[in-house]
Amino acid sequence: MANTQPKQLVICIDNEGYAVSLETRKIYIALRDTPAEKHGLLWIVDESGEDYLYPKKSFRPVALPQSVKKAVLAA
């Protein structure tokens, strides 16, 4: 999956079935993908920079000040 899609920040609220891959209460970058979202999935970028599909219900959007969001996305 190319990382050219618009990005949003989400927080993991449930890692059931993905305990090795996802940490609850951790902020992740999600790549917006309308077809995936229609199927209840999100592309989530992990620490390695790779992106994987996970259930959308496991995440909630995070609203941060623009300066903080910019810093998180640049890290």
N, CA and C atoms as an extended XYZ file, in Angstrom:
225
Properties=species:S:1:pos:R:3:atomname:S:1:resname:S:1:resid:I:1 pbc="F F F"
N         0.852       -1.176        0.000 N   MET     1
C         0.000        0.000        0.000 CA  MET     1
C         0.890        1.229        0.000 C   MET     1
N         0.730        2.098       -0.962 N   ALA     2
C         1.540        3.315       -1.024 CA  ALA     2
C         1.121        4.274        0.081 C   ALA     2
N         2.107        4.966        0.645 N   ASN     3
C         1.841        5.871        1.757 CA  ASN     3
C         1.559        7.289        1.279 C   ASN     3
N         0.827        7.453        0.173 N   THR     4
C         0.522        8.771       -0.353 CA  THR     4
C        -0.883        9.232        0.035 C   THR     4
N        -1.669        8.392        0.669 N   GLN     5
C        -3.016        8.747        1.073 CA  GLN     5
C        -2.970        9.759        2.222 C   GLN     5
N        -4.059       10.534        2.381 N   PRO     6
C        -4.142       11.413        3.550 CA  PRO     6
C        -4.026       10.581        4.832 C   PRO     6
N        -3.371       11.170        5.846 N   LYS     7
C        -3.139       10.450        7.097 CA  LYS     7
C        -3.983       11.047        8.212 C   LYS     7
N        -4.364       10.187        9.135 N   GLN     8
C        -5.046       10.640       10.341 CA  GLN     8
C        -4.445        9.904       11.529 C   GLN     8
N        -4.592       10.484       12.693 N   LEU     9
C        -4.106        9.837       13.901 CA  LEU     9
C        -5.269        9.148       14.589 C   LEU     9
N        -5.022        7.917       15.028 N   VAL    10
C        -6.044        7.135       15.719 CA  VAL    10
C        -5.414        6.504       16.951 C   VAL    10
N        -6.237        6.161       17.913 N   ILE    11
C        -5.765        5.472       19.111 CA  ILE    11
C        -6.390        4.083       19.140 C   ILE    11
N        -5.582        3.098       19.486 N   CYS    12
C        -6.064        1.723       19.568 CA  CYS    12
C        -6.835        1.548       20.883 C   CYS    12
N        -8.074        1.107       20.784 N   ILE    13
C        -8.887        0.883       21.981 CA  ILE    13
C        -9.130       -0.596       22.252 C   ILE    13
N        -8.764       -1.452       21.285 N   ASP    14
C        -9.001       -2.888       21.443 CA  ASP    14
C        -8.025       -3.646       20.542 C   ASP    14
N        -7.190       -4.478       21.134 N   ASN    15
C        -6.242       -5.251       20.325 CA  ASN    15
C        -6.554       -6.745       20.331 C   ASN    15
N        -7.788       -7.093       20.665 N   GLU    16
C        -8.179       -8.507       20.701 CA  GLU    16
C        -7.890       -9.176       19.362 C   GLU    16
N        -7.118      -10.245       19.413 N   GLY    17
C        -6.734      -10.968       18.218 CA  GLY    17
C        -5.465      -10.420       17.572 C   GLY    17
N        -4.995       -9.278       18.060 N   TYR    18
C        -3.810       -8.635       17.490 CA  TYR    18
C        -2.849       -8.165       18.587 C   TYR    18
N        -2.828       -8.852       19.715 N   ALA    19
C        -2.033       -8.425       20.874 CA  ALA    19
C        -0.545       -8.290       20.558 C   ALA    19
N        -0.040       -9.085       19.630 N   VAL    20
C         1.369       -9.006       19.271 CA  VAL    20
C         1.643       -7.784       18.389 C   VAL    20
N         0.643       -7.374       17.611 N   SER    21
C         0.824       -6.299       16.636 CA  SER    21
C         0.393       -4.923       17.114 C   SER    21
N        -0.633       -4.872       17.969 N   LEU    22
C        -1.196       -3.595       18.387 CA  LEU    22
C        -1.132       -3.421       19.894 C   LEU    22
N        -0.908       -2.189       20.326 N   GLU    23
C        -0.926       -1.864       21.752 CA  GLU    23
C        -2.126       -0.970       22.029 C   GLU    23
N        -2.921       -1.332       23.018 N   THR    24
C        -4.035       -0.460       23.385 CA  THR    24
C        -3.481        0.836       23.961 C   THR    24
N        -4.222        1.900       23.794 N   ARG    25
C        -3.893        3.259       24.242 CA  ARG    25
C        -2.704        3.856       23.496 C   ARG    25
N        -2.283        3.253       22.395 N   LYS    26
C        -1.181        3.782       21.597 CA  LYS    26
C        -1.737        4.508       20.379 C   LYS    26
N        -1.094        5.627       20.022 N   ILE    27
C        -1.508        6.394       18.850 CA  ILE    27
C        -0.808        5.823       17.621 C   ILE    27
N        -1.588        5.614       16.576 N   TYR    28
C        -1.087        5.110       15.299 CA  TYR    28
C        -1.476        6.058       14.183 C   TYR    28
N        -0.758        5.956       13.081 N   ILE    29
C        -1.126        6.681       11.865 CA  ILE    29
C        -1.997        5.755       11.031 C   ILE    29
N        -3.132        6.270       10.605 N   ALA    30
C        -4.025        5.518        9.727 CA  ALA    30
C        -4.027        6.195        8.360 C   ALA    30
N        -3.943        5.396        7.319 N   LEU    31
C        -4.006        5.907        5.954 CA  LEU    31
C        -5.441        5.799        5.477 C   LEU    31
N        -5.995        6.905        5.044 N   ARG    32
C        -7.388        6.894        4.590 CA  ARG    32
C        -7.511        6.117        3.282 C   ARG    32
N        -8.468        5.206        3.278 N   ASP    33
C        -8.723        4.367        2.116 CA  ASP    33
C       -10.206        4.021        2.140 C   ASP    33
N       -10.974        4.720        1.318 N   THR    34
C       -12.434        4.565        1.329 CA  THR    34
C       -12.884        3.124        1.094 C   THR    34
N       -12.337        2.400        0.107 N   PRO    35
C       -12.778        1.005       -0.077 CA  PRO    35
C       -12.536        0.142        1.168 C   PRO    35
N       -11.376        0.306        1.813 N   ALA    36
C       -11.101       -0.484        3.017 CA  ALA    36
C       -12.076       -0.111        4.126 C   ALA    36
N       -12.326        1.198        4.294 N   GLU    37
C       -13.231        1.653        5.346 CA  GLU    37
C       -14.654        1.143        5.119 C   GLU    37
N       -15.057        1.004        3.871 N   LYS    38
C       -16.382        0.458        3.566 CA  LYS    38
C       -16.511       -0.987        4.029 C   LYS    38
N       -15.368       -1.657        4.161 N   HIS    39
C       -15.345       -3.041        4.642 CA  HIS    39
C       -15.008       -3.116        6.126 C   HIS    39
N       -15.026       -1.935        6.803 N   GLY    40
C       -14.779       -1.905        8.235 CA  GLY    40
C       -13.314       -2.062        8.613 C   GLY    40
N       -12.409       -1.677        7.702 N   LEU    41
C       -10.974       -1.843        7.934 CA  LEU    41
C       -10.231       -0.517        7.824 C   LEU    41
N        -9.084       -0.442        8.475 N   LEU    42
C        -8.187        0.712        8.381 CA  LEU    42
C        -6.779        0.227        8.067 C   LEU    42
N        -6.052        0.991        7.246 N   TRP    43
C        -4.628        0.752        7.040 CA  TRP    43
C        -3.904        1.441        8.179 C   TRP    43
N        -3.206        0.696        9.017 N   ILE    44
C        -2.481        1.234       10.168 CA  ILE    44
C        -0.983        1.067        9.918 C   ILE    44
N        -0.213        2.144       10.138 N   VAL    45
C         1.237        2.119        9.962 CA  VAL    45
C         1.874        1.728       11.294 C   VAL    45
N         2.746        0.712       11.261 N   ASP    46
C         3.410        0.277       12.497 CA  ASP    46
C         4.775        0.954       12.644 C   ASP    46
N         5.513        0.560       13.669 N   GLU    47
C         6.802        1.175       13.981 CA  GLU    47
C         7.833        1.004       12.868 C   GLU    47
N         7.696       -0.047       12.088 N   SER    48
C         8.652       -0.298       11.011 CA  SER    48
C         8.353        0.546        9.771 C   SER    48
N         7.215        1.225        9.778 N   GLY    49
C         6.814        2.009        8.619 CA  GLY    49
C         5.938        1.225        7.658 C   GLY    49
N         5.705       -0.041        7.957 N   GLU    50
C         4.826       -0.877        7.128 CA  GLU    50
C         3.376       -0.626        7.519 C   GLU    50
N         2.460       -0.831        6.575 N   ASP    51
C         1.048       -0.645        6.888 CA  ASP    51
C         0.286       -1.950        6.683 C   ASP    51
N        -0.681       -2.171        7.585 N   TYR    52
C        -1.469       -3.398        7.586 CA  TYR    52
C        -2.929       -3.057        7.838 C   TYR    52
N        -3.812       -3.911        7.361 N   LEU    53
C        -5.242       -3.722        7.591 CA  LEU    53
C        -5.655       -4.288        8.947 C   LEU    53
N        -6.428       -3.498        9.693 N   TYR    54
C        -6.981       -3.917       10.978 CA  TYR    54
C        -8.438       -3.475       11.046 C   TYR    54
N        -9.231       -4.100       11.918 N   PRO    55
C       -10.628       -3.694       12.057 CA  PRO    55
C       -10.744       -2.237       12.526 C   PRO    55
N       -11.558       -1.474       11.822 N   LYS    56
C       -11.772       -0.062       12.149 CA  LYS    56
C       -12.324        0.105       13.562 C   LYS    56
N       -13.116       -0.852       14.020 N   LYS    57
C       -13.736       -0.767       15.339 CA  LYS    57
C       -12.709       -0.787       16.471 C   LYS    57
N       -11.474       -1.164       16.174 N   SER    58
C       -10.421       -1.227       17.185 CA  SER    58
C        -9.755        0.125       17.439 C   SER    58
N       -10.174        1.158       16.704 N   PHE    59
C        -9.525        2.466       16.775 CA  PHE    59
C       -10.548        3.594       16.888 C   PHE    59
N       -10.094        4.711       17.429 N   ARG    60
C       -10.883        5.935       17.481 CA  ARG    60
C        -9.985        7.074       17.010 C   ARG    60
N       -10.552        8.049       16.280 N   PRO    61
C        -9.757        9.198       15.846 CA  PRO    61
C        -9.254        9.995       17.047 C   PRO    61
N        -8.086       10.620       16.873 N   VAL    62
C        -7.483       11.446       17.914 CA  VAL    62
C        -7.388       12.868       17.373 C   VAL    62
N        -7.898       13.833       18.137 N   ALA    63
C        -7.791       15.244       17.763 CA  ALA    63
C        -6.690       15.874       18.600 C   ALA    63
N        -5.649       16.335       17.933 N   LEU    64
C        -4.522       16.977       18.595 CA  LEU    64
C        -4.318       18.366       17.984 C   LEU    64
N        -3.705       19.275       18.727 N   PRO    65
C        -3.364       20.572       18.126 CA  PRO    65
C        -2.507       20.341       16.878 C   PRO    65
N        -2.639       21.207       15.891 N   GLN    66
C        -1.954       21.031       14.610 CA  GLN    66
C        -0.452       20.882       14.788 C   GLN    66
N         0.159       21.638       15.690 N   SER    67
C         1.610       21.557       15.883 CA  SER    67
C         2.025       20.172       16.421 C   SER    67
N         1.200       19.621       17.309 N   VAL    68
C         1.493       18.291       17.870 CA  VAL    68
C         1.290       17.227       16.787 C   VAL    68
N         0.195       17.336       16.039 N   LYS    69
C        -0.074       16.375       14.965 CA  LYS    69
C         1.071       16.392       13.944 C   LYS    69
N         1.532       17.569       13.593 N   LYS    70
C         2.630       17.699       12.635 CA  LYS    70
C         3.890       17.018       13.170 C   LYS    70
N         4.178       17.204       14.452 N   ALA    71
C         5.354       16.582       15.067 CA  ALA    71
C         5.233       15.065       15.088 C   ALA    71
N         4.052       14.544       15.415 N   VAL    72
C         3.844       13.092       15.460 CA  VAL    72
C         4.000       12.502       14.064 C   VAL    72
N         3.435       13.142       13.068 N   LEU    73
C         3.523       12.629       11.703 CA  LEU    73
C         4.948       12.709       11.150 C   LEU    73
N         5.732       13.658       11.638 N   ALA    74
C         7.116       13.806       11.168 CA  ALA    74
C         8.069       12.829       11.855 C   ALA    74
N         7.668       12.298       12.996 N   ALA    75
C         8.568       11.412       13.764 CA  ALA    75
C         8.751       10.073       13.084 C   ALA    75
